[in-house]
Amino acid sequence: MIPEKPYRPEDLTTEARRMILIQEMADVEAENERRWKALAARFPGQVPTTPAEIIDFFASEYGWTLHQIAELDDRQTYAFVKAALRRRSAAAVQPSASATAGRYAKPASRKRQTHKKAQESRGVNAERRLLRMDRWSDLGLGLDGERRIWAFIPCPEKGDRVAVRKATSLELPGNRWPKVLQLLAESKDGKTARVSDLVTQLGFAKKIGQAIPDEQAVYDEGLRLEGKRAIKTLRNAMADLARELKNQVTVDNDPSVPFGKVGETYQAAFTAGLLLENEDGLRRFVFGPTC
């Protein structure tokens, strides 16, 4: 029997490559979630889950800056969090170890000072924010034809006519925001974007180049690593976007975050829409697959 020849990169259609990449990304994400759930079960109520909680955790436990925290990959983040929680647990069991107390006395003082500075910084930033609302669902972000972003409170209903002069212009940096808002606005509820679409639109999934050898194992490993890098880059990007938005708004009674990952999608806590101009000079706030 003649053995089947391994397929080569050029034998795959674009859609087939895309589906393989999506599956690899899903496997990486599932393994990551499994590790964190196991850690949360071991240390109930102590594991940071949101980007803000992770930043506060590393600032208080290690005294690290935001730049240092951002350079960690998923496994490093998990390892450092696990180590800190194990250290806490050991300290609770043996609080009278004088040598250990002397060893960690100085770093603990620095950690408290860093945490205090972080709290003061958040207080100053809150005073500079442009908008205030009760819940994230009160916010509608509209994208106009010039790719400008307008905030509406309360959030308009689908198809409502809106006056831009009554909205607030948000200066959200970079070109990622228009791309993400466009994808959200094209969804049925104005709040959902598929992970695969975000990865593609934001340019995180690089095309497989001709430099990859024909050997099946090497090609499969290339796809796996590409998917892993893409999913990590996307997670960091969505955390950055959430932080940029939170720097401009204050939400009084809603502890949720602007973006959350649900299965193979990201869900926004607000509603995104496109601003289509009418003949009367007003615009309509629209979202849905036909946008």
MIKENU-716892 format. One record per residue (C-alpha): x, y, z; residue number from 1; residue in one letter. Coordinates in nm, 4 decimals, m for minus. Layout:
N
+----------+----------+----------+-----+----+
!        X !        Y !        Z !   i ! aa !
+----------+----------+----------+-----+----+
!        X !        Y !        Z ! NUM !  A !
...
+----------+----------+----------+-----+----+
end
This chain:
291
+----------+----------+----------+-----+----+
!        X !        Y !        Z !   i ! aa !
+----------+----------+----------+-----+----+
!   0.0000 !   0.0000 !   0.0000 !   1 !  M !
!   0.1385 !   0.3369 !  m0.1015 !   2 !  I !
!   0.1497 !   0.5729 !   0.2016 !   3 !  P !
!  m0.0493 !   0.8917 !   0.1709 !   4 !  E !
!   0.1681 !   1.1902 !   0.0891 !   5 !  K !
!   0.1532 !   1.4670 !   0.3521 !   6 !  P !
!  m0.0260 !   1.7760 !   0.2302 !   7 !  Y !
!   0.1781 !   2.0851 !   0.1633 !   8 !  R !
!   0.0909 !   2.4449 !   0.2634 !   9 !  P !
!   0.0047 !   2.5334 !  m0.0942 !  10 !  E !
!  m0.2418 !   2.2420 !  m0.1124 !  11 !  D !
!  m0.4722 !   2.4122 !   0.1403 !  12 !  L !
!  m0.7324 !   2.6668 !   0.0480 !  13 !  T !
!  m0.7449 !   2.9968 !   0.2343 !  14 !  T !
!  m1.0606 !   2.8848 !   0.4168 !  15 !  E !
!  m0.8993 !   2.5562 !   0.5226 !  16 !  A !
!  m0.5998 !   2.7410 !   0.6657 !  17 !  R !
!  m0.8329 !   2.9761 !   0.8459 !  18 !  R !
!  m1.0300 !   2.6889 !   1.0023 !  19 !  M !
!  m0.7104 !   2.5151 !   1.1159 !  20 !  I !
!  m0.5878 !   2.8393 !   1.2713 !  21 !  L !
!  m0.9186 !   2.8932 !   1.4520 !  22 !  I !
!  m0.9057 !   2.5395 !   1.5955 !  23 !  Q !
!  m0.5485 !   2.5872 !   1.7135 !  24 !  E !
!  m0.6447 !   2.9148 !   1.8792 !  25 !  M !
!  m0.9413 !   2.7493 !   2.0498 !  26 !  A !
!  m0.7215 !   2.4645 !   2.1831 !  27 !  D !
!  m0.4677 !   2.7109 !   2.3249 !  28 !  V !
!  m0.7405 !   2.9161 !   2.4898 !  29 !  E !
!  m0.9120 !   2.6067 !   2.6353 !  30 !  A !
!  m0.5876 !   2.4865 !   2.7934 !  31 !  E !
!  m0.5236 !   2.8326 !   2.9370 !  32 !  N !
!  m0.8745 !   2.8483 !   3.0876 !  33 !  E !
!  m0.8337 !   2.4994 !   3.2357 !  34 !  R !
!  m0.5163 !   2.6016 !   3.4212 !  35 !  R !
!  m0.6724 !   2.9180 !   3.5629 !  36 !  W !
!  m0.9913 !   2.7383 !   3.6729 !  37 !  K !
!  m0.7839 !   2.4783 !   3.8550 !  38 !  A !
!  m0.5888 !   2.7544 !   4.0295 !  39 !  L !
!  m0.9112 !   2.9348 !   4.1241 !  40 !  A !
!  m1.0476 !   2.6130 !   4.2740 !  41 !  A !
!  m0.7296 !   2.5721 !   4.4797 !  42 !  R !
!  m0.7279 !   2.9347 !   4.6030 !  43 !  F !
!  m1.0959 !   3.0449 !   4.6106 !  44 !  P !
!  m1.1531 !   3.4182 !   4.5798 !  45 !  G !
!  m0.7827 !   3.5011 !   4.5472 !  46 !  Q !
!  m0.7085 !   3.4565 !   4.1759 !  47 !  V !
!  m0.7206 !   3.7759 !   3.9644 !  48 !  P !
!  m0.9454 !   3.7373 !   3.6594 !  49 !  T !
!  m0.9756 !   4.0747 !   3.4857 !  50 !  T !
!  m0.6869 !   4.2781 !   3.3380 !  51 !  P !
!  m0.7323 !   4.5428 !   3.6086 !  52 !  A !
!  m0.7190 !   4.2795 !   3.8844 !  53 !  E !
!  m0.4043 !   4.1258 !   3.7337 !  54 !  I !
!  m0.2335 !   4.4658 !   3.7221 !  55 !  I !
!  m0.3277 !   4.5389 !   4.0858 !  56 !  D !
!  m0.2148 !   4.1900 !   4.1899 !  57 !  F !
!   0.1337 !   4.2268 !   4.0394 !  58 !  F !
!   0.1691 !   4.5833 !   4.1652 !  59 !  A !
!   0.0879 !   4.4808 !   4.5228 !  60 !  S !
!   0.2639 !   4.1422 !   4.5272 !  61 !  E !
!   0.5778 !   4.2246 !   4.3277 !  62 !  Y !
!   0.5859 !   4.6047 !   4.2996 !  63 !  G !
!   0.6089 !   4.5813 !   3.9193 !  64 !  W !
!   0.5287 !   4.8547 !   3.6700 !  65 !  T !
!   0.2646 !   4.8265 !   3.3980 !  66 !  L !
!   0.5389 !   4.7877 !   3.1352 !  67 !  H !
!   0.6918 !   4.4938 !   3.3217 !  68 !  Q !
!   0.3523 !   4.3267 !   3.3599 !  69 !  I !
!   0.2696 !   4.3705 !   2.9900 !  70 !  A !
!   0.5856 !   4.1829 !   2.8888 !  71 !  E !
!   0.4677 !   3.8601 !   3.0582 !  72 !  L !
!   0.3223 !   3.5842 !   2.8443 !  73 !  D !
!   0.0338 !   3.3627 !   2.9595 !  74 !  D !
!   0.2456 !   3.0939 !   3.1206 !  75 !  R !
!   0.4654 !   3.3464 !   3.3031 !  76 !  Q !
!   0.1598 !   3.5304 !   3.4337 !  77 !  T !
!   0.0129 !   3.2043 !   3.5592 !  78 !  Y !
!   0.3412 !   3.0945 !   3.7184 !  79 !  A !
!   0.3954 !   3.4228 !   3.9057 !  80 !  F !
!   0.0355 !   3.4351 !   4.0295 !  81 !  V !
!   0.0566 !   3.0744 !   4.1469 !  82 !  K !
!   0.3873 !   3.1387 !   4.3240 !  83 !  A !
!   0.2479 !   3.4440 !   4.5037 !  84 !  A !
!  m0.0622 !   3.2555 !   4.6180 !  85 !  L !
!   0.1468 !   2.9643 !   4.7452 !  86 !  R !
!   0.3671 !   3.2126 !   4.9326 !  87 !  R !
!   0.0568 !   3.3685 !   5.0906 !  88 !  R !
!  m0.0691 !   3.0256 !   5.1937 !  89 !  S !
!   0.2630 !   2.9303 !   5.3494 !  90 !  A !
!   0.2844 !   3.2613 !   5.5367 !  91 !  A !
!  m0.0627 !   3.2057 !   5.6811 !  92 !  A !
!   0.0365 !   2.8624 !   5.8103 !  93 !  V !
!   0.3684 !   2.9794 !   5.9611 !  94 !  Q !
!   0.3257 !   3.3461 !   6.0564 !  95 !  P !
!   0.5907 !   3.3347 !   6.3290 !  96 !  S !
!   0.8923 !   3.2552 !   6.1123 !  97 !  A !
!   1.1139 !   3.5455 !   6.2129 !  98 !  S !
!   1.3738 !   3.4894 !   5.9424 !  99 !  A !
!   1.1091 !   3.5000 !   5.6731 ! 100 !  T !
!   0.9511 !   3.8095 !   5.8265 ! 101 !  A !
!   1.2855 !   3.9901 !   5.8272 ! 102 !  G !
!   1.3575 !   3.8849 !   5.4717 ! 103 !  R !
!   1.0321 !   4.0217 !   5.3318 ! 104 !  Y !
!   0.9866 !   4.3273 !   5.5559 ! 105 !  A !
!   1.1372 !   4.5800 !   5.3149 ! 106 !  K !
!   0.9702 !   4.4566 !   4.9938 ! 107 !  P !
!   0.6327 !   4.4533 !   5.1730 ! 108 !  A !
!   0.6717 !   4.8227 !   5.2547 ! 109 !  S !
!   0.7526 !   4.8988 !   4.8893 ! 110 !  R !
!   0.4505 !   4.6981 !   4.7771 ! 111 !  K !
!   0.2178 !   4.8966 !   5.0051 ! 112 !  R !
!   0.3595 !   5.2248 !   4.8737 ! 113 !  Q !
!   0.3177 !   5.1096 !   4.5114 ! 114 !  T !
!  m0.0406 !   4.9998 !   4.5750 ! 115 !  H !
!  m0.1183 !   5.3326 !   4.7433 ! 116 !  K !
!   0.0253 !   5.5262 !   4.4473 ! 117 !  K !
!  m0.1823 !   5.3146 !   4.2076 ! 118 !  A !
!  m0.5002 !   5.3959 !   4.4032 ! 119 !  Q !
!  m0.4149 !   5.7683 !   4.4055 ! 120 !  E !
!  m0.3476 !   5.7585 !   4.0304 ! 121 !  S !
!  m0.6857 !   5.5976 !   3.9643 ! 122 !  R !
!  m0.8524 !   5.8703 !   4.1711 ! 123 !  G !
!  m0.6870 !   6.1471 !   3.9682 ! 124 !  V !
!  m0.7777 !   5.9753 !   3.6407 ! 125 !  N !
!  m1.1418 !   5.9482 !   3.7488 ! 126 !  A !
!  m1.1633 !   6.3274 !   3.7798 ! 127 !  E !
!  m1.0357 !   6.3702 !   3.4226 ! 128 !  R !
!  m1.2846 !   6.1324 !   3.2594 ! 129 !  R !
!  m1.5280 !   6.2770 !   3.0075 ! 130 !  L !
!  m1.8376 !   6.0674 !   3.0776 ! 131 !  L !
!  m2.0227 !   5.9254 !   3.3725 ! 132 !  R !
!  m2.2923 !   5.6583 !   3.3648 ! 133 !  M !
!  m2.4630 !   5.4069 !   3.5879 ! 134 !  D !
!  m2.3971 !   5.0931 !   3.3818 ! 135 !  R !
!  m2.2006 !   4.9977 !   3.0702 ! 136 !  W !
!  m2.5272 !   4.9176 !   2.8942 ! 137 !  S !
!  m2.6118 !   5.2902 !   2.9095 ! 138 !  D !
!  m2.3326 !   5.3611 !   2.6589 ! 139 !  L !
!  m2.3579 !   5.3591 !   2.2812 ! 140 !  G !
!  m2.0488 !   5.4176 !   2.0671 ! 141 !  L !
!  m2.1176 !   5.5410 !   1.7154 ! 142 !  G !
!  m1.8684 !   5.5290 !   1.4288 ! 143 !  L !
!  m1.9219 !   5.7911 !   1.1568 ! 144 !  D !
!  m1.8075 !   5.7976 !   0.7950 ! 145 !  G !
!  m1.4836 !   5.9726 !   0.8873 ! 146 !  E !
!  m1.4015 !   5.7006 !   1.1426 ! 147 !  R !
!  m1.4640 !   5.9330 !   1.4357 ! 148 !  R !
!  m1.6108 !   5.7849 !   1.7519 ! 149 !  I !
!  m1.9075 !   5.9423 !   1.9305 ! 150 !  W !
!  m2.0431 !   5.8444 !   2.2713 ! 151 !  A !
!  m2.4163 !   5.8528 !   2.3406 ! 152 !  F !
!  m2.5731 !   5.8313 !   2.6875 ! 153 !  I !
!  m2.8262 !   5.6795 !   2.7091 ! 154 !  P !
!  m2.7555 !   5.4286 !   2.4343 ! 155 !  C !
!  m2.9798 !   5.4829 !   2.1294 ! 156 !  P !
!  m3.2112 !   5.2087 !   2.0108 ! 157 !  E !
!  m3.1403 !   5.0427 !   1.6765 ! 158 !  K !
!  m3.2373 !   5.2815 !   1.3961 ! 159 !  G !
!  m3.2837 !   5.5843 !   1.6218 ! 160 !  D !
!  m3.2088 !   5.9259 !   1.4768 ! 161 !  R !
!  m2.9337 !   6.0957 !   1.6769 ! 162 !  V !
!  m2.7736 !   6.4406 !   1.6836 ! 163 !  A !
!  m2.3949 !   6.4325 !   1.6951 ! 164 !  V !
!  m2.3906 !   6.7766 !   1.8589 ! 165 !  R !
!  m2.5458 !   6.6149 !   2.1665 ! 166 !  K !
!  m2.2871 !   6.3360 !   2.1749 ! 167 !  A !
!  m1.9337 !   6.3354 !   2.3145 ! 168 !  T !
!  m1.6368 !   6.2872 !   2.0839 ! 169 !  S !
!  m1.3921 !   6.0312 !   2.2194 ! 170 !  L !
!  m1.0257 !   6.0567 !   2.1290 ! 171 !  E !
!  m0.9422 !   5.6876 !   2.1375 ! 172 !  L !
!  m0.5890 !   5.6359 !   1.9974 ! 173 !  P !
!  m0.4773 !   5.4266 !   1.7027 ! 174 !  G !
!  m0.6673 !   5.2532 !   1.4252 ! 175 !  N !
!  m0.7796 !   4.9510 !   1.6269 ! 176 !  R !
!  m1.0943 !   5.1110 !   1.7661 ! 177 !  W !
!  m1.2652 !   5.1756 !   1.4286 ! 178 !  P !
!  m1.1955 !   4.8170 !   1.3203 ! 179 !  K !
!  m1.3322 !   4.6674 !   1.6413 ! 180 !  V !
!  m1.6389 !   4.8936 !   1.6433 ! 181 !  L !
!  m1.7080 !   4.8083 !   1.2784 ! 182 !  Q !
!  m1.7113 !   4.4351 !   1.3611 ! 183 !  L !
!  m1.9313 !   4.4886 !   1.6669 ! 184 !  L !
!  m2.1747 !   4.7027 !   1.4658 ! 185 !  A !
!  m2.2054 !   4.4301 !   1.2015 ! 186 !  E !
!  m2.3348 !   4.1817 !   1.4608 ! 187 !  S !
!  m2.7015 !   4.1232 !   1.5362 ! 188 !  K !
!  m2.6866 !   4.2880 !   1.8805 ! 189 !  D !
!  m2.4104 !   4.5427 !   1.8167 ! 190 !  G !
!  m2.2024 !   4.3809 !   2.0910 ! 191 !  K !
!  m2.0444 !   4.0669 !   1.9463 ! 192 !  T !
!  m1.7307 !   4.0049 !   1.7395 ! 193 !  A !
!  m1.5833 !   3.6675 !   1.6491 ! 194 !  R !
!  m1.2285 !   3.5982 !   1.7617 ! 195 !  V !
!  m1.1307 !   3.4894 !   1.4101 ! 196 !  S !
!  m1.2625 !   3.8144 !   1.2596 ! 197 !  D !
!  m1.0828 !   4.0259 !   1.5197 ! 198 !  L !
!  m0.7558 !   3.8424 !   1.4601 ! 199 !  V !
!  m0.7906 !   3.8953 !   1.0850 ! 200 !  T !
!  m0.9014 !   4.2592 !   1.0906 ! 201 !  Q !
!  m0.6395 !   4.3637 !   1.3448 ! 202 !  L !
!  m0.3652 !   4.1912 !   1.1447 ! 203 !  G !
!  m0.2562 !   3.9442 !   1.4126 ! 204 !  F !
!  m0.2743 !   3.6329 !   1.1917 ! 205 !  A !
!   0.0219 !   3.6505 !   0.9595 ! 206 !  K !
!   0.0017 !   3.4551 !   0.6376 ! 207 !  K !
!   0.2034 !   3.1365 !   0.6184 ! 208 !  I !
!   0.5078 !   3.2208 !   0.4094 ! 209 !  G !
!   0.6888 !   3.0072 !   0.1542 ! 210 !  Q !
!   0.9811 !   2.9697 !   0.3962 ! 211 !  A !
!   0.7931 !   2.7018 !   0.5935 ! 212 !  I !
!   0.9140 !   2.3547 !   0.4785 ! 213 !  P !
!   0.6781 !   2.1027 !   0.3206 ! 214 !  D !
!   0.7102 !   1.8493 !   0.6023 ! 215 !  E !
!   0.3724 !   1.7970 !   0.7645 ! 216 !  Q !
!   0.4912 !   1.8100 !   1.1262 ! 217 !  A !
!   0.6820 !   2.1324 !   1.0755 ! 218 !  V !
!   0.3874 !   2.2952 !   0.9002 ! 219 !  Y !
!   0.1421 !   2.1889 !   1.1720 ! 220 !  D !
!   0.3757 !   2.3261 !   1.4396 ! 221 !  E !
!   0.3943 !   2.6543 !   1.2484 ! 222 !  G !
!   0.0152 !   2.6810 !   1.2501 ! 223 !  L !
!  m0.0015 !   2.5984 !   1.6206 ! 224 !  R !
!   0.2552 !   2.8627 !   1.7136 ! 225 !  L !
!   0.0886 !   3.1178 !   1.4875 ! 226 !  E !
!  m0.2473 !   3.0570 !   1.6543 ! 227 !  G !
!  m0.0950 !   3.0815 !   2.0011 ! 228 !  K !
!   0.0752 !   3.4114 !   1.9207 ! 229 !  R !
!  m0.2395 !   3.5500 !   1.7611 ! 230 !  A !
!  m0.4659 !   3.4640 !   2.0551 ! 231 !  I !
!  m0.2219 !   3.6160 !   2.3049 ! 232 !  K !
!  m0.1791 !   3.9315 !   2.0970 ! 233 !  T !
!  m0.5559 !   3.9678 !   2.0638 ! 234 !  L !
!  m0.6106 !   3.9218 !   2.4377 ! 235 !  R !
!  m0.3552 !   4.1922 !   2.5143 ! 236 !  N !
!  m0.5047 !   4.4235 !   2.2523 ! 237 !  A !
!  m0.8578 !   4.3884 !   2.3900 ! 238 !  M !
!  m0.7254 !   4.4577 !   2.7411 ! 239 !  A !
!  m0.5543 !   4.7717 !   2.6072 ! 240 !  D !
!  m0.8764 !   4.8891 !   2.4396 ! 241 !  L !
!  m1.0734 !   4.8290 !   2.7579 ! 242 !  A !
!  m0.8227 !   5.0334 !   2.9584 ! 243 !  R !
!  m0.8325 !   5.3178 !   2.7034 ! 244 !  E !
!  m1.2106 !   5.3341 !   2.7216 ! 245 !  L !
!  m1.2170 !   5.3162 !   3.1024 ! 246 !  K !
!  m0.9780 !   5.6114 !   3.1105 ! 247 !  N !
!  m1.2510 !   5.8260 !   2.9529 ! 248 !  Q !
!  m1.5633 !   5.7043 !   3.1319 ! 249 !  V !
!  m1.6750 !   5.6471 !   3.4889 ! 250 !  T !
!  m1.9227 !   5.3645 !   3.5569 ! 251 !  V !
!  m2.0820 !   5.3872 !   3.8997 ! 252 !  D !
!  m2.2723 !   5.0623 !   3.9508 ! 253 !  N !
!  m2.1322 !   4.8052 !   3.7112 ! 254 !  D !
!  m1.8213 !   4.6016 !   3.8046 ! 255 !  P !
!  m1.8033 !   4.4305 !   3.4641 ! 256 !  S !
!  m1.5337 !   4.5079 !   3.2058 ! 257 !  V !
!  m1.5879 !   4.6693 !   2.8623 ! 258 !  P !
!  m1.4891 !   4.3489 !   2.6788 ! 259 !  F !
!  m1.5258 !   3.9866 !   2.7828 ! 260 !  G !
!  m1.4409 !   3.6662 !   2.5989 ! 261 !  K !
!  m1.7318 !   3.4242 !   2.5610 ! 262 !  V !
!  m1.6458 !   3.1077 !   2.3699 ! 263 !  G !
!  m1.5173 !   3.2025 !   2.0260 ! 264 !  E !
!  m1.6360 !   3.5632 !   2.0524 ! 265 !  T !
!  m1.5690 !   3.8829 !   2.2410 ! 266 !  Y !
!  m1.8738 !   4.0503 !   2.3939 ! 267 !  Q !
!  m1.8855 !   4.4251 !   2.4548 ! 268 !  A !
!  m2.0675 !   4.5603 !   2.7608 ! 269 !  A !
!  m2.1775 !   4.8620 !   2.5536 ! 270 !  F !
!  m2.3454 !   4.8799 !   2.2109 ! 271 !  T !
!  m2.1657 !   4.9793 !   1.8908 ! 272 !  A !
!  m2.3382 !   5.1255 !   1.5876 ! 273 !  G !
!  m2.2674 !   5.2989 !   1.2594 ! 274 !  L !
!  m2.3836 !   5.6580 !   1.2144 ! 275 !  L !
!  m2.5577 !   5.6849 !   0.8762 ! 276 !  L !
!  m2.6461 !   6.0362 !   0.7667 ! 277 !  E !
!  m3.0067 !   6.1306 !   0.6734 ! 278 !  N !
!  m3.1197 !   6.4030 !   0.4385 ! 279 !  E !
!  m3.2329 !   6.6153 !   0.7329 ! 280 !  D !
!  m2.8763 !   6.6339 !   0.8664 ! 281 !  G !
!  m2.9416 !   6.3925 !   1.1517 ! 282 !  L !
!  m2.7911 !   6.0460 !   1.1607 ! 283 !  R !
!  m2.9254 !   5.7037 !   1.2381 ! 284 !  R !
!  m2.7618 !   5.4722 !   1.4890 ! 285 !  F !
!  m2.7691 !   5.1334 !   1.3174 ! 286 !  V !
!  m2.6213 !   4.7906 !   1.3755 ! 287 !  F !
!  m2.6768 !   4.4432 !   1.2379 ! 288 !  G !
!  m2.5479 !   4.2106 !   0.9644 ! 289 !  P !
!  m2.6706 !   4.4431 !   0.6867 ! 290 !  T !
!  m2.4560 !   4.7387 !   0.8018 ! 291 !  C !
+----------+----------+----------+-----+----+
end
